[in-house]
Amino acid sequence: MRIVFILVYLVTQNLFGYWQNLDELYKKVKDIGLNKTQEQKIEKLFKNYHQQLKDWHQLNQDMHNKVISNFTKKDCTHSLKKEFEDTYIKKAQIDLDFFQELHLILTQKQREEFAKNF
């Protein structure tokens, strides 16, 4: 289980952590020549993704607050381990779902252009 947690953490932090600004990511996607239907789907996808990230950040903040509040206890993090792991697995799933949907919306040529400029 520890290896799964480490892998999820690394994927979340390294692969998906390269952009912190959704506006920048959105601009990169729009710069690859979307048609009107794609633009509408992308706009909806980004709004949904933004909301999911906002919800996750709140969940993550709550998790960190629990860790800090339990810090003075003898075994401060053991009881929170599963919840902590689930929080980061949820983030990875949000990111993976986003990229899966983005993949479905873009054509092969657009995906190649996006990957080249990412």
Secondary structure in CASP SS format (residue, H / E / C, confidence):
PFRMAT SS
TARGET T0000
AUTHOR 0000-0000-0000
METHOD secondary structure of the structure
MODEL  1
M C 1.00
R H 1.00
I H 1.00
V H 1.00
F H 1.00
I H 1.00
L H 1.00
V H 1.00
Y H 1.00
L H 1.00
V H 1.00
T H 1.00
Q H 1.00
N H 1.00
L H 1.00
F C 1.00
G C 1.00
Y C 1.00
W C 1.00
Q C 1.00
N C 1.00
L H 1.00
D H 1.00
E H 1.00
L H 1.00
Y H 1.00
K H 1.00
K H 1.00
V H 1.00
K H 1.00
D C 1.00
I C 1.00
G C 1.00
L C 1.00
N C 1.00
K H 1.00
T H 1.00
Q H 1.00
E H 1.00
Q H 1.00
K H 1.00
I H 1.00
E H 1.00
K H 1.00
L H 1.00
F H 1.00
K H 1.00
N H 1.00
Y H 1.00
H H 1.00
Q H 1.00
Q H 1.00
L H 1.00
K H 1.00
D H 1.00
W H 1.00
H H 1.00
Q H 1.00
L H 1.00
N H 1.00
Q H 1.00
D H 1.00
M H 1.00
H H 1.00
N H 1.00
K H 1.00
V H 1.00
I H 1.00
S H 1.00
N C 1.00
F C 1.00
T C 1.00
K C 1.00
K C 1.00
D C 1.00
C C 1.00
T C 1.00
H H 1.00
S H 1.00
L H 1.00
K H 1.00
K H 1.00
E H 1.00
F H 1.00
E H 1.00
D H 1.00
T H 1.00
Y H 1.00
I H 1.00
K H 1.00
K H 1.00
A H 1.00
Q H 1.00
I H 1.00
D H 1.00
L H 1.00
D H 1.00
F H 1.00
F H 1.00
Q H 1.00
E H 1.00
L H 1.00
H H 1.00
L H 1.00
I H 1.00
L C 1.00
T C 1.00
Q H 1.00
K H 1.00
Q H 1.00
R H 1.00
E H 1.00
E H 1.00
F H 1.00
A H 1.00
K H 1.00
N H 1.00
F C 1.00
END
